[in-house]
């Protein structure tokens, strides 16, 4: 036998809450989609308060629990209503899908022929060197926020790139202009800390840092936030409550290692943004001007709401950047680097079908071995990595290994890695001699 409080605690521990449909019918659910009749749920989960004189169980009647009881919430799927005002541009009227403005909204293409390609092209640029199909998946993911706001697909975007490449301008400026109060810029503080009232009733959260070095508890909270339809909210001086959580997550970070990722991950789509020559100050000025243009924003909103979504948004695409994140998460790059840094200058790595050459006749990993600078033979580095603890963790080329190692070292070591051209003068030694043969090599230097 259990008390009502014990029954409620057990249901909350297993992620269940009361779900009310727009028609007022009450169900039990743990995902907003699977619905259990209250009476059937009580019997199936043996929520027994006692026994009747006949000996039959006296099951908890969930309908008798007050709807106002905040530790056992009643969730309604109405956090975001596309028929209500939903976005603000500072100093300008609220956007809405109702005919409350003098100008009819949504904007019809015949009435607004402005070119929104600067927004779509910038999103493609952020995706980096991936196929067009993957770029279309990202566009569909973004449109789904506006077309199916309360039906998130449990996936998140990660954009990795150096400062000034235009990651934050798209989300923190453009998306915040469109979503207004339903957008939230998060520096990790109010997410990882106890009080998180700022996350309530949001559609898009832009995390400006990765969670790779966060605690396991923070990592678990993050994964739950991305996939779970409910969220526990707590403000200062108030008891925690559970609310509907339709928010999608986007990470924009400068760190090469953004998020710890399982090998079978089904949450994250990862992209590396590299600043292109066209991304000048003049380009970004034009982008800001476009964001400040209300007519252009209305046209873009119309396209976001009407683009046909064809992608499977609950299945993120595999990219080279995601493979790199998996390597970081597995810890193999860091372990392998620590291993080779302990080897001597004479450490030998043989290649398949190896044969000596005029410039490499000793089969050594290190072409230069000094206190503050070392030069790595890249093909032997890859061979060493592939043989280290078996599985190659999706790294099967010198280019992939270089990128993974450089990103790891950027935030986790006293060494930095560069790809430089040096002139080879004698076997195993590199100098800048006039008559020496130029070679592209991996150079480790102390910061």
N, C-alpha and C positions, 0 to 999 in steps of 0.2 A: 504494500500500500504506500501511496505517496501523497504529499500535500499538494495543493494547487501550485505553490511556489516552486516545489521540486519539479513538478511536471513542466512548468514554464522554463525553468533553468535548463532542463534536459533538451527541450525543443530548441532553445537558443544556442546551446552548445553544438547542436547538429545543423545549425544554419536555417532553421525554419522560422517563418513569420506568418502573420495573417495577411492575406492578400484580398483586396476588395476590387471587384470588377467595376467598370463604369456604371453597370446596371444595379450595383449594390449587393451582389451575391458575394458571400464570404467563403474563401477557400484557405487551405494551408498550402504553403509553397516554400521552396528553397531556391528557386531560380526565376520566379515570375511567370514561367511557362507551364511547368508541371503543376497541376492543381489537385489537391486532395479534399474530398468532402470532409468537413470537420468531424462528423460522427465516425466515419470510416477510418479517418486518420487516428482518432483516439483509440479505437479498437486495435488497429494494426500496430500501433506503437505502445500498446498496453499501458495507457495512461489511466491506471486504476486507483481510485481514491478510497475504495473499500468494497464491501460486499453486501448485497441485499439479503433479506431474510431467506429468500429462495436459494441463496448461495451463488447467484449470478453476479458477475463483476459490476461495480458501479463506476462507469467510465466518466472521465472529465467531460463536461459539456462546455466546449470551447465558446459557445455563444453566450455563456453567462459571464465571461471575463470582460470587464468594462473596456470599451473601445479606447478610452482615454488613458489606459495603462501604458505608460511610455516605454517601460522595459520590455513590453511585448507588443510591438507596433502593428498597426494596420497600415499596410502599404497600398497606395493608390497609384496607378500608372498614369499620373497626370502632372509630373514634374514640369514637363515642357510641352506647351500647347502651341502648335504652329499657327493657330488662329488668334493668338494674343500677341501683343507687342513683344519682340524678342531681341532687338538689337539697337544699339545707340551709336551715333556719331556725335562727338562733343560739339555742342552748339547748334545741332541740326535736329530735325524731327526724328521721332522714333520710327524705325522700320517696322512694318507689320504686314501680315497677309490679309488682313481685313480691309475693307474699303473705308478706312477712317481718315485717310489723307486726301487732299485734293487730287493728287496724282494717283491713279489706280495702281495697285500693287498686288500681285507680282507684275513687274514690268514686262510688257510684251515686246518681242523682238521688233515688231513693225514700228513701235513707238520709240525704240531706243536702239540705234544702230552703232553705238560706241563699241570699240574694239577692246576686249578684255584679255587679249593674248598675253599682255605683260604679266598678268597674274598666273595664267596657266604655264607659260614658259618658265617663269621663275620657279614654280613647283617642280617642273621637270629638271631644271638645273640643280635643284637641291638633291634630287635623287642620284645624281652622279652618273657613273658609267654602268648603267643597267639597260636591259632591253626595253623597247617601247611598250611591250605588254605589261611589264612591271610598273612602268610609269603610269599606265592607264589604271592599274590596280590601285595605286596611291590616289589618283584622282577620284576613283569610285569610293575609296575609303573616306575621303573628305566630304564628298557629296552625301554620303550616308548619314552624316551628322545632321544635315538639314532636311533630308527626306524621311529618315526613320530615327528621329532623335531619341526615342525611348527604347530603342532596340539595338543596343550596342552589340558588336560581334565578338568581343573578347580579344581583340588584337590591338597592338600599339605600334607607333612609328618611332624610330630612333634615327636622328640625323647627326652624324659626327663630322666635324670640320673645324678648321682654325677660325680665329676671330676675324670678323670682317667679310665673311663669305656670304652673308645674307640669310642665315638661318632664322634668327629671331625676328627680323622685320616681317616675314611672312605670317608668323603665328602671333607674335606679341603686338603687332600693329594691325595687320590686315584682318586676322581672325577675331581679334578683340573688337575691331570696328564693326564687324558683322554680328558677333554674338553678344556683345555688351556684357551684361551682368552674368551671362551664362558661360563666360570665358574666365579662366583663372590662371595667372602666371605664378608658378610655384618654385621657390628656391630651395625646396626640400625641408624647410623649417616647420611649417604648419602641417606637412604631411607626416614627417617622422616623429613629431612631438605629440604629446597627449591631446592637446586642444587643437581641434581641426575644423572649427566651424566654417572656415573659409572654403571648404570643399563641398559644402552642402548645395544641392541643386545646380550643379555645373554640367555643361555638355562637353567642354574641352579643357583639359589641364595641360599646360606647357611646363614641363619640368626642365629647368635650365642646368641640371647637372645629372651625371649618371649615378647609379646606385651600386656600382661594382664593388665599392669598398664599404658599403653600409653593413650593418649587422644582419644576421640571419633573420631576426625578427622583422626588421625593416624590409628585407627582401621578400619575406612571406606576405607582409602587408601589401607590398607593391603588386605582387602577382594576383592577390585576391582583389585588389582594387580594379585591375584591368579586366578580370573575368566575371566577378560577382555582381549581381544586379542590385545588391543592397550594401550599405555602408554605415558603420557605427560612427555617429557624430557626437562630439562632446565640447561644450563651451565652458569657460570659467564660471564656477558657481552654479552649474546646472548638471543634472543627471544625464548620462549618455542616452541617446535615442538612436534607433535604426531607421534609416531613410532609404528611399529608392536611389540608386546610383547609376544614372545613364551615361556618366562621363567617359569620354575617350581620353587616352593619354598620348602625348607627343613629347619626346625627349630631344632637346637641342643641346649638344655638349661639345666642348673642345677636347675632352679626354678620349684617348684611343680606346680605352676599355670603359664602356658605358654601363653595362648591366651584366650581372652574372646570368648565364644562360645554360640550360640543360641541353644535352645533345639532341633530344627529341622535342625541343621547344616548339610550341605552336602558338605563341603569343606575339613575338616581335618580328617586325620587318625593319631591317637595318640598312642604312645608306651612308656612304661616305661622300661628303660635299667638298669638292676641290674648287677653289676660286678660279674662275675663267678670266681670260683677258678682257672680255666685254664688261665684266663686273667692276666698272670704274665708279668714282664718286658721282659722275654725271648720271650713270645708269641708276644708282640708288636714289639720287635726287628725283629722277623721273618716276621711280616706283613709289616714293613717298607722295609725290604730287598725285599719282593715280589713286592712292588710298584716300587722299583728301577730297577726291572728286565724288560727290554723292551720287550723281547719275551713273558713273561708271561702277560704283559699288552696287547699286540697285541692279544693273545689268548682270554683274557677276553673281549676285544673289539669285537672280532668276535662273541662271545657268546651273548653279549648284543645286537648285531645287528641281530642275527639269532634265538634267542629264540622265540618260538611261544607264542604270547600274547593271553590269553583266558579270562582274568579278565575284569570286567566292571569298568574301571578306573575312570569314572565320578561318581562312587558311593563308597565312602570310607567305610571300614568295621567298625563295632562298636566294641570297645574294652573296657575293664574295665577302662583303663587310660583315654579314651575319656569321659566315664560317669563321672569320677572324675572331669574333666575339666568343664563339664556342671554344676556340683554342685558348683564349685568355681564361675562360671559366674553368676549363679542364686543368689549368695550371701547368701544362706541359712546357709552354714557351719559357716561363719563369724558371722552372726546374732545370730545363735543358741549358739555359743561359748560365745559371749558377754552376752547373756541372762543367761547361767548357771553360769558364773563367778560372776554374781550379786546375785545369790541365797545364802542362808545361809547354814551352815553345816548340818542343820536338814532338808534340802529340800528332799522331798519324791517323788519317782517315782514308781508307781505300775506297775507290769507286768501282762499280761494276765495269768489267772489261778495262780496267785501269792500265794506263801505260804512261811512262814519263815523257815530259816535253822539255823543250829548251828552257822554259821558264818555270817549270814545276817538276822537279825530278826527285823530290824527297817525300811526296804524298802528305805534306803537312797541312793541318788546318790553318795554322797561323803563318801569314806571309810577313808579318811584322809583329814583334812582341816586345813592347816597351811599357814603362810604368804608366804613362799617361796617354798612350796611343797604341792601338793594335789594329792590324789589317787582317780580315778574314777571307779565306779562299771560299767563295760563295757556293760553289758546287760541292765542296767537301762539307761545308756547313749544312747544306740540305741533306746530304747523305748521313751525317751524324745525327741530325734531328730525326730523320725517318727511322733510324735504328734505335733511337732512345726510347725505352719503355714501350716499344711496339707501335701501336696505332699512330698514324700520322695526323690525326685530328683535322682532316680535310686540307692540310697544307701539302701540296704536291709539286710546287715549283719554287725556284729561288725568289721570284717576285713576291709570292704570297708569304714566304718565310721572312723576307726583308720587311714587308709592311707590318706583319704581326710583331716582329721583334722590335722594330722602331717605335710602334705605338706603345708596347709594353714598357720600354725603357723611358719613354717620355715622362712618365709619372711614377716610376717605381725603381729608379736606379740612379747612381752617380754617373753613369755612362750615357752617351748619346750615340746614335748610329746614323751615318751618312753614306750616300752612294757617290763616290768621287772618282775623278779621272786622275790617276797617278802614272808616272812613267817608270816602266820596269827596266832596270839597268843590268841587274844580275839575278840569277835564279834565287827566288825567295826574298828579294829585297826591292823596295820601291823608293825612288827618289824623283826629283824634278830635273834630272839631267837633260841637256839639249838633245843628245843623240839616243836617248832611251825610247823604248816603244810604249805608247800610251795604253793603259789598261783601266777599265772601270772596275772599281773594287769597293768592298764594304769597309768603312773606316769607323772604328770605335774610338771615341775620345772622352776623357773625363770632363764633366761639366765645369 
